[in-house]
Amino acid sequence: MIAPGAASQCPVAMQPDRSARRLIRMKKHVTDVGLVITAALALAGCGTAVPPPPIVAHGVAAREPLVSPRPYGAADTAFGLDLLSAWCRTDPRSNLVLSPSSLASGLGMAYLGARGGTAQAMAGVLHLPATGGQELAAGLQARSAALHALDSPGVTLDATDQVWADPNLVTVRSYLNAVATGYDAGVAQAPLLREPDQAVREIDQAIASATQDQIPQLLAPGSLNDVGWVLTDALYMRAAWAMPFDANQTSPGPFTTAAGQQVSVPFMDGGLYRTASAAGWTGVWLPYQGGKLGMVALLPPVGAGSCTMPSATTLNGMTGMLAGTSTTGLTSRDVALPRVSIQDRASLKNLLSLLGMGVAFSPAADFAGLSPQACCIGLVEHAATLKVGELGTVASAATAVGIEPTAARPQGASVAFDRPYLMLITDSTTGEPLFLARVADPAAQ
């Protein structure tokens, strides 16, 4: 992979993926097939930019050395906490849910096309490790492989990354190689500039399919006007608890909301779970089947502010203790956890700007690594759902990052979670934060 700062400026070399190549081989009309293959191969050089054939294509993924994905799990956790904290401060009385993993993937694909100060600002907000090009490629590849490996008996985990490009715009070939290497992302054509609402429908259909219809609409009509590329991530998870709660033991109990009101909500009463404390926070580890994936439910210190968050260091340390094999510093306690269902969607451009990514949204942005015609990020749309019940958890998330063309473009006792708390669903092996939520009122839907 060519990391930010060293991309070739050749137009895109669109190589049909394996399924497309199989389809071509099955065709009987040899003359037509020859034209398709010729068009695809003609793009391999650095000559005139020719619109690629209207099929899904894929860059060339490099096979990078094996490295630990844990630094990227830690980075995504820190980024997620920053964003949830900023979001909470704008809406302190509401339930909020986001996927740091999905957002980091969507924005990470944009980062691979960023250069100069734009890349530096994005890396800072995303907390990316300070590594060189090949180390970054290897880390991102390891992160993606670890995510896909979570799919196992008792856990369904589907993660899908995609680059959508208008056929009239040039995409740098090395960028496609980079997203193929780091995110296993392919490229699909969409009429973004000519028929943006048609592109909205195509992208929304793909997101709905990838999330098992948990997110039927991510993009609204008109949202892709003046957008030439859309980078999407979709994440779907269904996981059964290793120790299911007994529905017969679920009973109503009082919960003090972020607004200071007391409401009655259904509490699931469980057996003994591993707990740990750090910096005033109490964490409980609720494992899913298979042992690799688990939820950390986090109760803040008594009297903490409404939008208080643990530091990334505190959270990563506590998660490591709870998900590890050592019992040092741990206790086993009963748990009373509310049954919740949360769904959220937001345009995150303003919040990301406040966190320090503003240059990426301005005309001063540099995304030359994606295309000489790329201007800046025009939108970041995110949606997430989270349902926690007696048998397990169902969660989904989707992110769309829209890149605009340049101006010259064509168009102790028991732990009772009875006050606002956090939930983190994480890979115990890598620390990758799949979902992060703040529950302010479990009775709200």
N, C-alpha and C positions, 0 to 999 in steps of 0.2 A: 504494500500500500504506500502511496505517496502521501505523506502527512502534510498539514498546513504549512505552506511556505515553499513547496518545491514541486508543484504540479505542472505537468505538461499542458500546453495550450492547444493540443490537437482536438478537433471536434470529436464527438462521442463515437466510439466503435461499438455499435449495438450488436452483440452476439446473441442469437436466439437461445433461450434457456433449454434445458433438456426436454421438457414437455413440448415446446415449440418445435424442436428439431425432430422429435418423434412424429409430430403431426405432419411436418413437411415430408418426411420419408414415406408416410402413408398415402400422400396425394398421388393420384393417377395422372394428373395433367402435367406432364413433365415440362412442357414449355413454360407454363405459369410458375412452376416451382423453381425452374432455373432463373427466372426473373427475380423471384423473391430472394434466392440465395445470392445472386449477383449483387442485388441492392444492399444486402447485409454486409457482404465482404468488401464492397466498395468503400464502406465507411471505415474500414480498418486503417486506412492511410490518413495523412494530414492534409488532404486536398480540400476541395470545395465542400462546404457543409451541405450535405444532402439530407432531406428529412428521412428519418429511419422508417423501416416498415412498421405498420400498425400492429405489432405484436409485443408481448412482454419480452424484455431482454434482460441481460445480466452482465455486469462487468466481470473481470477476471479476478477471482478471490485468491490472494496469496496464502500459502500455508505457513503461518507464523510459528515460532517456537512456543512451547508450552510455558505459560507464566500463570501466576496467581491472579484471579479476578478480584480478590478481596479489596485492593486499593480503590477499585471502581465501585464496589459496593459501599465502601466508606464515603466516597465522593458523592454518590447519589443520595445517601442518607443525609449528609450535611446540606446538600442542595434542597432536598425535600423539606427539611426542618426550616431552612431559611424561607422557603416559599410559603409553607403552611403558616409560619409565624406572621409574615407580611399579610397574607390573606385573612388570617384571623383578626388582625387589627382593624381591617376594613369592615368586618362583619362578626363581632365578638360573641354574638348570641346564637349563631347558627351552627348546625352540624356541617362539617366540611370533609370531603374525601378527595384525594388525588393519588396519582401513581407517580412517585419519583422516578421509577424505572422507565415508564412510558415517556414521560417528559424528557428525561435524560437521553433517551434514544432518539426522539424526534429532533431535539435541539442538538444532540450530538452529531446527527447526520448533517445538519446545517453547519456545525462547527468544522467538519471536515472540508468544507468549501470556503471557510473564512480565512482571511489573511491579515497580517499586521496587527494593528490595534484592535480590530474587530475580533480576531481570534483570541487575543490576550484578554479582552473583556469577557468573552463568552467562557473561556477556560476558568476565569476567576469565579464567575457566578456558578458554574457547574462543578467547581472544586476539583477539576481534573488534575490528576497527578502531573507534576512537572517532568515529563519524559520526552524523549526524542520521537521521531517519526515511527521507527520500527517498534519501539517499546509500546507506543500508543496503539499501533495496529494490533500487536500481540495481545495487549490488555483488553481491548474492545472485543477481539475475537474470542478470548477466553470468557469474557462476560456473557457474550451471546450464547456460547456453547453451554455455559452453566445454567442459563435460563431455560434453554431447550431441554436440558437433562432433568429438570424438575418434573417433567411429565412422566408419571409413573403410576403403578397401581394405587388407587385411592386419591390420586391427585391428577386433575386435568389442567395442563398449563400450555396455552397456545400463545406464542409471541410472534407477531408478523410486522415486518418493516417494509416500506415501499417508497420508491421515488416516483412521483407522477410528473411528467414533463410535457409541455406544449410541443407539438411536432415542429413548429416553426422556429424554435429556439435551439441554440447550440449548447450542449452540455459537455464539459471537459471529460475526456476519456478516463484520465487518472482519477477523477472524482468517482466515476462509476466503479472503478476498481477498488477505491477506498471504502465505499459503502458496502460493496459486496464482501470485502474482507472483514470489516468491523461489525457489520450488522446483517450479513447475508441478505441484503436488500437488492431487489431487482428494480427495473425501470418499466413503467407503463406509460403509454401515451394517453393524453386526455386533452380535449379541445379547450384548454384553459383560457386562451385569449379570444378565440372565435366564438365559443359557446360556453361561457363559464358556468351557467346554471346546469347544463348537461354534465359538465365535469363534476359539479357538486353532487349530482345524483349518482354518478359512477363511483365516486369516492365514498359517499355515504353507504352505498350498497355493499362495497367491499368491507367497510368498517363493520356494518351490521352483521355480515356473514362471519367475519373474524371474531366477533364478540358474542356469537350465538344469539344475536338480536337483542342483547342487553343494552346496546347503544345503537338504536335505529337511526339516529340523526346526530352527526357531529357538526356538520357545516350547514348554515342556513343559506337559502337562495340569496344571491347577491354578494355573498361573503368572499367569493374568489374573483371578483372584478379586479383587473389589473394585476393578477398573479400569474406567474409563468411556470413555477415549480411548486409542488406540494409534497412535503416529506411527512409520511404518516407512520405511526406506530399503533398497533392494536394489541391488547393484552386481555386474555380471558382465563379465569381460574375457577375451578370447582374443586374443593378439597374437603375430605371427610376428616373429622377429628380422630386422633388416635384413641381418645377416650371420650366418646359421645356423652353429652349431657342427657340425663333422663328427663324426658318431657313431662313426666308425672311429677317431677320435683320443681318444675317451673311455676313460680307464683308471683303475684304482684308485690311490689315493695316501693318505698319512697325514693325518689331521686331529686336532688336539688339542682336545678338547671343553671345555666350560665346567667340567666336573667334573675336568679335568686328565688325563683318560684319552686314549690315542691309539687311534683307530679307523681302519679303512680304508674310504674312500668313493669313489664314481666321480667323477672330475674331468673336466669338459669343457674341452678345450684350444682356445683361440681364437686368432685372429690379432691384429693390432695394434689397440688401442682407446685412445681419449683418456683420459688420466689427469691428475689434479691432486692437490695436497696442500695441506692447511691445518690448522693447530693440531695437527699430528701425525697427522691422519687422511689416508688415501689413498683417493681415489674414482676409480672407473672408470665410464665412460658406455657402456652397452650399448643402442643404439637399436633400436626396433622399426620395422617397415615404415611408411613414410609420414613418418618423421622427427619427428613431434610428440610421440610418447610414447617414453619410455625408462626404463631401470632404472639407478639409481646404486647400485653395490655399494660398501660403505664398510668399509674395514679400519681398526680403531682403532689408536691408538699402541701400540707394543710395551710390555708391562707395565701397560697400563691395567686398571682394575678390571673385574670381570665384567659389570657393568651400566652401564659408562661410555657416555654418549651425547654426540654433538656438540651444541654450542649450535645453536639455530635459525638464528642469524646465520651461523655457520660452514657449516651444511648448505645454507642458501639461497644463500650466496655460491659454494660449490663447485658446486652444481647449475647455477647461472647460468653459471659458467665452462665447465662440461663440455657443457652443452646449447647454448651460444651459438655464434656463427660465428667469434669471435676465437680464435687459437691461442696468445695470450700466456699464459705461465705453465703451458702444457699440454705433456705429453709423450705419446708413443705407446708402449705396452708390450704384451707378450703377457699373456694372462690365463688362469689356471686356476681355474675356478669349479665348486664342487660341484653335482651334480644333486640337487635337493631337492624334497620334497613335505611341506607343512606344513598342518595344519588345527587350528583352535582355536575355542573358544567360551567365553564368560565372562559372568558377571553383574557389571557394572561399577559398581554403585551405591556400594559402599564405596570403591573407588579414586577415583571422581569426588568423593566427599565429602572424601577426604583432600586432593585437589587444590584444594578451596575451594568446591565446589558444594553443600555440605551443606544450606544453607537450602532449596534446591529440592526436597529430599527430606523436609522437615519440615513439620509442620502450620502453621508460620509462613510457608510459601511463598505467593506471590501470583501466580496464573495467571488473574487476572480478564480479561486480554486474550483468553484462549481461551474462558472461560465463567464466569459468576458461580457456577456449581456446581463449578468445578475446585478441587481442593485442592493436590495436590503430585505430584511424580514418584514413582511406586511401584516402577518397575523400569527398568533399562537392560540389555537383552540384546544381545549381539553375537556374531557368528560370522564366521569368515573362512577361506578356503582359498587356498593358493598352491602351484602346481606349476611348477618351472623346469626345462626340459629343453633338448635340443639344438636343437629347432625354434622354441621360443618359450616363452610363459608363459600359463597359464590360472589365473585368480584370480577369487574371488567373495567377497562380503561382504554381510551383512545386519544391520540394527540395528532394534530395537524399543524405543521409549520409551513406557512406560505411565503415563498420568495418572490419578490417583485422584479420584473426586468428593469433595465435602465430606462432613463427618460427617453432615449432614442428608440424604445421598443415599438413593435406593432401593438395593439391593445392588452395479720397476727391472730390472732383469731382469724376469722375469715377475712379475706380482702374483698370488701364490698365496693364495687365501682358505682357509688351512689352520688357522684358529683362529676363534673366534666373531666374527661380523661382522654387519653390518646390510644390508638391501636396501630401497630406496625406489623405487617405481614412480611416476613423476611426469609431469605434462604439462609439456613443455619451454617451452611458450608462457606458461602462467599460473603454473606452480609448484605446481599443485594436487596434493597427495600422495594418490594413489589407494590404495596399499598400502604398509605399513611392517612389516618383519619383522626379527627378530633370530634368527640361526641359531646355536644352541649346539652341536648335534650333527646333522649332515646324515644320519647313519645312522638316526636315530630317525624313526619315522613316526607 
